[in-house]
Amino acid sequence: MATYNSVKNASNRTFERVLTYDKYTDPKVLEKETELIFSKTWQLVGHVSQLEKQGSFFTTEVAGEPILVVRGKDDVIRAFYNVCPHRATQLEKKESGDKKILQCSYHGWTFKLDGQLNKAPNFSGEDSACVQDACLRSIRLEVLESLIFVNLDDNAKSLSESYGDFFEKLSEFSFLSSLKRTHQKVRVVKANWKAYIDNYLECDHCHVAHPSFVNTLDMEDYQIITCDNYSIQGSIVKPDKKYGEVDLNNAEMQGGTFYWLWPNLMLTIYPGPGNMATIQMIPQDHETCLAVYTYYFKDENLSKEEKDLMEFAEQVRQEDIELVEMEQVGFASRAFNQGIYSPSEKAIMQFHEMVMEALNE
């Protein structure tokens, strides 16, 4: 693991120092992170509810690579680089849809839903042997608890090996199997992606910045636990609490549980009706990222309680965005070099150690 500078207080207690400012401001650091972190880790790309029938597909990007995810005629979900092997043309431009066959819009090459070449115009007879192996290049894909993950690294550990008992813990929420992806919001955050993860992994700021959050959850019971490549935090709700029309003491979920999965995925289950949300921080450059908020409920037509829950979550997230954007301003100042972990920030320390280890620093 990485080593850090430290400081001691009057009682000789040691406090470790956090990442230096350049890890949040140097574009060369992001280049290394793209190659050594995002290209080698499992990245959430979707949910099985997006691919309900054979031929359903969606497109996305991982570490700058164009990705195509499709359900085949055999009902197997596969991922491919969204690139035609003929002349490197982007194969599918739409964000989602349904196809019986995949066709390149440049020279008309077609591919079956399992990625195999179907037809290459102008190659016939003996010439066709030259292109018969020109299939779409596949990407490792795994589905657990209806969540679809891909990994650009062919040699990476499996999804379950990478995150220990996380998916077992997640399966304990029995209502998750009945949820579908219902809403997604994408926001531009003027901060380094790690700043948002740092913010999520501690709740020292909650009493200052999140009045509705601390008014709802029992902060005396709030816990943060680090595990293999992920962490958990959360608490039960206070007695007789509501937000909007949600009676939390009689709700399906009577507590809040908040997960982080290395490197950039957060998964939240809020008090209230059965729900889940995922948050992904996607770097755009060294000081800007996209925050992708995806909500999962039992039906796209949300009840008043579910709408109130979303409004509550959105309020907390907006408060966090304002904080990390102000922090990014400070990272660029000559006044700042390196902060200090508080005793409760063990999840941030875990995250920073993993970053430094991945970057070989």
GULUMBA-372123 format. One record per residue (C-alpha): residue in three letters; residue number from 1; x, y, z. Coordinates in steps of 0.5 Angstrom, whole numbers, plus 500, padded with zeros to 3 digits. Example, Ala and Ser with C-alpha at 12.3 -4.5 7.8 and 13.67 -1.06 7.14 Angstrom:
<Ala,1,<525,491,516>>
<Ser,2,<527,498,514>>
***
This chain:
<Met,1,<500,500,500>>
<Ala,2,<502,507,499>>
<Thr,3,<505,511,505>>
<Tyr,4,<504,518,507>>
<Asn,5,<506,524,511>>
<Ser,6,<503,525,518>>
<Val,7,<503,530,523>>
<Lys,8,<502,529,531>>
<Asn,9,<498,533,536>>
<Ala,10,<500,534,543>>
<Ser,11,<498,527,545>>
<Asn,12,<503,524,540>>
<Arg,13,<497,522,536>>
<Thr,14,<498,521,529>>
<Phe,15,<494,524,523>>
<Glu,16,<495,522,516>>
<Arg,17,<496,527,511>>
<Val,18,<491,526,505>>
<Leu,19,<493,526,497>>
<Thr,20,<497,532,495>>
<Tyr,21,<493,538,491>>
<Asp,22,<496,535,484>>
<Lys,23,<492,529,484>>
<Tyr,24,<486,533,483>>
<Thr,25,<489,539,478>>
<Asp,26,<495,535,474>>
<Pro,27,<492,533,467>>
<Lys,28,<498,528,467>>
<Val,29,<495,524,473>>
<Leu,30,<488,523,469>>
<Glu,31,<492,520,464>>
<Lys,32,<495,515,468>>
<Glu,33,<488,514,472>>
<Thr,34,<485,513,465>>
<Glu,35,<490,507,463>>
<Leu,36,<491,504,470>>
<Ile,37,<485,505,474>>
<Phe,38,<479,506,469>>
<Ser,39,<481,501,463>>
<Lys,40,<483,496,469>>
<Thr,41,<477,496,473>>
<Trp,42,<469,494,473>>
<Gln,43,<465,499,470>>
<Leu,44,<457,499,471>>
<Val,45,<454,501,464>>
<Gly,46,<447,499,465>>
<His,47,<441,495,468>>
<Val,48,<438,489,465>>
<Ser,49,<431,492,464>>
<Gln,50,<434,496,459>>
<Leu,51,<435,490,455>>
<Glu,52,<428,487,455>>
<Lys,53,<428,483,449>>
<Gln,54,<433,480,444>>
<Gly,55,<436,485,439>>
<Ser,56,<435,491,445>>
<Phe,57,<442,495,445>>
<Phe,58,<445,501,448>>
<Thr,59,<451,505,447>>
<Thr,60,<456,508,452>>
<Glu,61,<463,509,453>>
<Val,62,<468,507,458>>
<Ala,63,<475,510,459>>
<Gly,64,<474,514,452>>
<Glu,65,<472,507,449>>
<Pro,66,<466,507,445>>
<Ile,67,<462,501,448>>
<Leu,68,<456,497,445>>
<Val,69,<452,492,449>>
<Val,70,<446,488,446>>
<Arg,71,<442,482,448>>
<Gly,72,<443,476,443>>
<Lys,73,<438,472,440>>
<Asp,74,<440,467,445>>
<Asp,75,<438,472,450>>
<Val,76,<445,472,452>>
<Ile,77,<448,480,454>>
<Arg,78,<454,481,450>>
<Ala,79,<459,487,450>>
<Phe,80,<463,490,444>>
<Tyr,81,<467,495,442>>
<Asn,82,<463,500,438>>
<Val,83,<468,500,432>>
<Cys,84,<467,496,425>>
<Pro,85,<473,492,424>>
<His,86,<473,494,417>>
<Arg,87,<475,501,417>>
<Ala,88,<474,503,425>>
<Thr,89,<468,507,424>>
<Gln,90,<463,507,430>>
<Leu,91,<458,502,428>>
<Glu,92,<452,504,432>>
<Lys,93,<450,512,433>>
<Lys,94,<444,511,437>>
<Glu,95,<444,511,445>>
<Ser,96,<439,505,445>>
<Gly,97,<434,501,440>>
<Asp,98,<433,495,437>>
<Lys,99,<436,491,432>>
<Lys,100,<436,484,428>>
<Ile,101,<442,485,425>>
<Leu,102,<448,490,426>>
<Gln,103,<450,494,420>>
<Cys,104,<456,499,419>>
<Ser,105,<453,506,416>>
<Tyr,106,<460,507,412>>
<His,107,<461,501,407>>
<Gly,108,<455,496,409>>
<Trp,109,<458,491,413>>
<Thr,110,<453,487,417>>
<Phe,111,<454,483,424>>
<Lys,112,<450,478,428>>
<Leu,113,<448,480,435>>
<Asp,114,<453,475,437>>
<Gly,115,<458,479,434>>
<Gln,116,<460,475,428>>
<Leu,117,<461,477,421>>
<Asn,118,<454,477,417>>
<Lys,119,<456,480,410>>
<Ala,120,<462,484,408>>
<Pro,121,<459,487,401>>
<Asn,122,<465,487,395>>
<Phe,123,<468,481,398>>
<Ser,124,<465,474,395>>
<Gly,125,<468,467,393>>
<Glu,126,<475,466,395>>
<Asp,127,<476,474,397>>
<Ser,128,<471,472,403>>
<Ala,129,<476,468,406>>
<Cys,130,<480,474,407>>
<Val,131,<475,477,412>>
<Gln,132,<471,471,415>>
<Asp,133,<474,472,422>>
<Ala,134,<473,480,422>>
<Cys,135,<468,480,428>>
<Leu,136,<466,485,433>>
<Arg,137,<472,485,438>>
<Ser,138,<468,483,445>>
<Ile,139,<469,486,452>>
<Arg,140,<468,482,458>>
<Leu,141,<461,483,461>>
<Glu,142,<458,480,467>>
<Val,143,<451,481,470>>
<Leu,144,<450,481,478>>
<Glu,145,<444,483,481>>
<Ser,146,<441,485,475>>
<Leu,147,<447,490,474>>
<Ile,148,<451,490,468>>
<Phe,149,<459,491,468>>
<Val,150,<464,491,463>>
<Asn,151,<472,491,464>>
<Leu,152,<477,493,459>>
<Asp,153,<482,488,462>>
<Asp,154,<482,481,459>>
<Asn,155,<486,479,465>>
<Ala,156,<482,482,471>>
<Lys,157,<479,478,476>>
<Ser,158,<472,476,476>>
<Leu,159,<466,481,478>>
<Ser,160,<465,477,485>>
<Glu,161,<472,476,486>>
<Ser,162,<474,483,485>>
<Tyr,163,<468,486,491>>
<Gly,164,<468,480,496>>
<Asp,165,<462,479,499>>
<Phe,166,<459,486,496>>
<Phe,167,<453,482,492>>
<Glu,168,<451,477,497>>
<Lys,169,<450,483,502>>
<Leu,170,<446,487,496>>
<Ser,171,<442,481,495>>
<Glu,172,<439,481,502>>
<Phe,173,<435,487,500>>
<Ser,174,<429,483,497>>
<Phe,175,<426,488,493>>
<Leu,176,<432,490,488>>
<Ser,177,<430,484,484>>
<Ser,178,<423,488,482>>
<Leu,179,<426,494,480>>
<Lys,180,<428,497,474>>
<Arg,181,<432,503,471>>
<Thr,182,<427,509,471>>
<His,183,<430,515,471>>
<Gln,184,<437,518,469>>
<Lys,185,<440,525,470>>
<Val,186,<447,527,468>>
<Arg,187,<450,533,471>>
<Val,188,<457,537,469>>
<Val,189,<461,538,476>>
<Lys,190,<467,543,476>>
<Ala,191,<471,538,480>>
<Asn,192,<476,532,479>>
<Trp,193,<472,526,480>>
<Lys,194,<476,524,486>>
<Ala,195,<473,530,490>>
<Tyr,196,<466,527,489>>
<Ile,197,<468,520,492>>
<Asp,198,<472,524,498>>
<Asn,199,<466,527,499>>
<Tyr,200,<461,521,499>>
<Leu,201,<466,517,503>>
<Glu,202,<465,521,510>>
<Cys,203,<460,524,513>>
<Asp,204,<463,529,518>>
<His,205,<460,535,513>>
<Cys,206,<453,532,514>>
<His,207,<451,536,520>>
<Val,208,<454,543,516>>
<Ala,209,<452,542,509>>
<His,210,<446,537,509>>
<Pro,211,<440,539,515>>
<Ser,212,<435,535,511>>
<Phe,213,<439,529,511>>
<Val,214,<441,529,519>>
<Asn,215,<434,531,521>>
<Thr,216,<432,524,518>>
<Leu,217,<437,519,519>>
<Asp,218,<440,517,526>>
<Met,219,<447,520,526>>
<Glu,220,<449,517,533>>
<Asp,221,<448,510,530>>
<Tyr,222,<451,512,523>>
<Gln,223,<457,508,521>>
<Ile,224,<462,507,516>>
<Ile,225,<465,500,515>>
<Thr,226,<471,499,510>>
<Cys,227,<471,492,506>>
<Asp,228,<475,489,500>>
<Asn,229,<475,494,495>>
<Tyr,230,<468,497,497>>
<Ser,231,<465,501,503>>
<Ile,232,<459,501,507>>
<Gln,233,<456,507,511>>
<Gly,234,<449,508,514>>
<Ser,235,<444,509,519>>
<Ile,236,<437,508,521>>
<Val,237,<431,513,521>>
<Lys,238,<430,517,527>>
<Pro,239,<423,516,530>>
<Asp,240,<416,519,527>>
<Lys,241,<420,522,521>>
<Lys,242,<417,523,514>>
<Tyr,243,<420,527,508>>
<Gly,244,<414,529,504>>
<Glu,245,<408,524,504>>
<Val,246,<413,518,506>>
<Asp,247,<412,515,513>>
<Leu,248,<419,513,514>>
<Asn,249,<417,508,520>>
<Asn,250,<412,504,516>>
<Ala,251,<416,504,510>>
<Glu,252,<419,498,506>>
<Met,253,<426,501,508>>
<Gln,254,<427,504,515>>
<Gly,255,<434,506,514>>
<Gly,256,<439,509,509>>
<Thr,257,<445,504,506>>
<Phe,258,<450,507,502>>
<Tyr,259,<456,503,498>>
<Trp,260,<462,505,495>>
<Leu,261,<465,501,490>>
<Trp,262,<472,502,487>>
<Pro,263,<474,506,484>>
<Asn,264,<468,511,482>>
<Leu,265,<461,507,483>>
<Met,266,<456,509,489>>
<Leu,267,<450,505,490>>
<Thr,268,<445,508,495>>
<Ile,269,<439,505,498>>
<Tyr,270,<434,511,501>>
<Pro,271,<429,510,507>>
<Gly,272,<422,510,504>>
<Pro,273,<419,505,498>>
<Gly,274,<423,500,495>>
<Asn,275,<429,504,491>>
<Met,276,<436,504,489>>
<Ala,277,<440,509,486>>
<Thr,278,<447,509,483>>
<Ile,279,<452,515,482>>
<Gln,280,<458,514,477>>
<Met,281,<463,520,477>>
<Ile,282,<466,520,469>>
<Pro,283,<472,524,468>>
<Gln,284,<472,529,463>>
<Asp,285,<478,532,464>>
<His,286,<483,533,470>>
<Glu,287,<478,538,473>>
<Thr,288,<471,537,471>>
<Cys,289,<467,530,471>>
<Leu,290,<460,528,469>>
<Ala,291,<456,526,475>>
<Val,292,<451,520,472>>
<Tyr,293,<445,519,477>>
<Thr,294,<441,513,475>>
<Tyr,295,<434,511,479>>
<Tyr,296,<431,505,480>>
<Phe,297,<424,504,482>>
<Lys,298,<419,498,481>>
<Asp,299,<415,502,476>>
<Glu,300,<417,508,471>>
<Asn,301,<410,512,473>>
<Leu,302,<413,514,480>>
<Ser,303,<408,515,486>>
<Lys,304,<408,521,490>>
<Glu,305,<412,518,495>>
<Glu,306,<417,516,490>>
<Lys,307,<418,523,487>>
<Asp,308,<419,525,494>>
<Leu,309,<424,521,495>>
<Met,310,<428,523,489>>
<Glu,311,<427,530,491>>
<Phe,312,<430,529,498>>
<Ala,313,<436,525,494>>
<Glu,314,<437,531,489>>
<Gln,315,<437,536,494>>
<Val,316,<443,532,498>>
<Arg,317,<447,531,492>>
<Gln,318,<446,539,490>>
<Glu,319,<449,540,496>>
<Asp,320,<455,536,495>>
<Ile,321,<456,539,488>>
<Glu,322,<457,546,491>>
<Leu,323,<462,543,496>>
<Val,324,<466,540,491>>
<Glu,325,<466,545,486>>
<Met,326,<468,550,492>>
<Glu,327,<474,545,494>>
<Gln,328,<476,545,487>>
<Val,329,<478,552,487>>
<Gly,330,<482,551,493>>
<Phe,331,<486,545,490>>
<Ala,332,<488,550,485>>
<Ser,333,<491,555,490>>
<Arg,334,<498,556,492>>
<Ala,335,<495,556,499>>
<Phe,336,<494,549,499>>
<Asn,337,<498,543,499>>
<Gln,338,<496,537,503>>
<Gly,339,<490,536,508>>
<Ile,340,<489,531,514>>
<Tyr,341,<485,526,515>>
<Ser,342,<480,526,521>>
<Pro,343,<479,520,525>>
<Ser,344,<473,518,522>>
<Glu,345,<475,518,515>>
<Lys,346,<478,511,514>>
<Ala,347,<474,510,508>>
<Ile,348,<477,516,504>>
<Met,349,<484,513,507>>
<Gln,350,<482,507,504>>
<Phe,351,<480,510,497>>
<His,352,<487,514,497>>
<Glu,353,<491,508,498>>
<Met,354,<488,504,492>>
<Val,355,<489,510,488>>
<Met,356,<496,511,490>>
<Glu,357,<497,503,489>>
<Ala,358,<494,503,482>>
<Leu,359,<498,509,480>>
<Asn,360,<504,505,483>>
<Glu,361,<506,511,487>>
***
